[in-house]
Amino acid sequence: MSESIERIKCLIIGSGPAGYTAAIYASRADLKPVMYTGMQMGGQLTTTTEVDNYPGYPKGTDGTMMMEDFKNQAERFGTEVRFGMVTKVDFSDKVGGIHKVVVDGSKEIEAETVIISTGATAKYLGLESEQRLIGGGVSACATCDGFFYKGQDVVVVGAGDTAAEEATYLANICKSVTMLVRKDYMRASKAMQHRVNKTENITVKYNTELDEVLGDNVVEGVRIVNNQTQEKEELSVTGVFIAIGHKPNTDIFKGILDMDDVGYLITKGKSTKTNMPGVFAAGDVQDKEYRQAVTAAGTGCMAALDSERYLGALE
């Protein structure tokens, strides 16, 4: 461990829309925030080639470029953005207590307030072709990217409520939607199954898995396999939506912060307050319902305001 321990007023763990927005508001409130970005600077949005639904970008923008805009704005107001990974935390359960964190396994920091915006990671199947074509027709968010496939044929992989919701959402704008369900039944609620079955342009293929995503630079089709008969079939589609869930990036907070059975941090009421005084959570790390850049940014603003009010009450 390092011998000198840095003391800061507001530490932001994780970047992305929530983290950067929190940084903008915290900087303007003179909290002198320091941000550690994590290994994926800018978060999930940097895996999206086009962002068309964020206010203020009438012609759309590239996800990485948008996060660079966020970063530049945060730095303009005085945020110190550092590339690094928080590897250990020791949060105080006392009002006004000092929170201790370790960065990259060696650097110790003490913080009066902490804003957690570590986000969530979409689960993928792990196919080489799937990973290669993320942003080129493979997506884990229909509400983010579905617009780009208007009038086209797409595939949704998954069997739960999320998959059913994404399929019905896509059915409103796409020519056809094919759902690939690994078992002979769907895990989605009965209400969602009824909605899927009543939608004429959704086809559900049971006992079916994605074998390969076809295409060099963009998705041109998929090869699927029936896991009972091993029969393979190719479908001509332009979009593949993986809807098998997300994993919140909260492992280092287990046993310290309250979270649900999946791992999403639990915040109090309409605030961003966690069960630890002076520790706040914003963005996808505590939001499993919406998972949008604009809602993440909103909670980032809330977390900075909550931090400012917390510190103000101590004076």
Helices and strands as residue ranges (DSSP letters): E 6-13, H 16-28, E 34-36, G 43-47, H 63-76, E 80-82, E 86-90, E 99-103, E 107-116, E 120-122, H 128-132, E 138-139, H 142-145, G 146-149, E 153-157, H 161-171, E 176-180, H 190-198, E 202-205, E 208-214, E 221-226, E 232-235, E 239-242, E 246-248, G 251-253, E 279-281, G 283-285, H 293-314
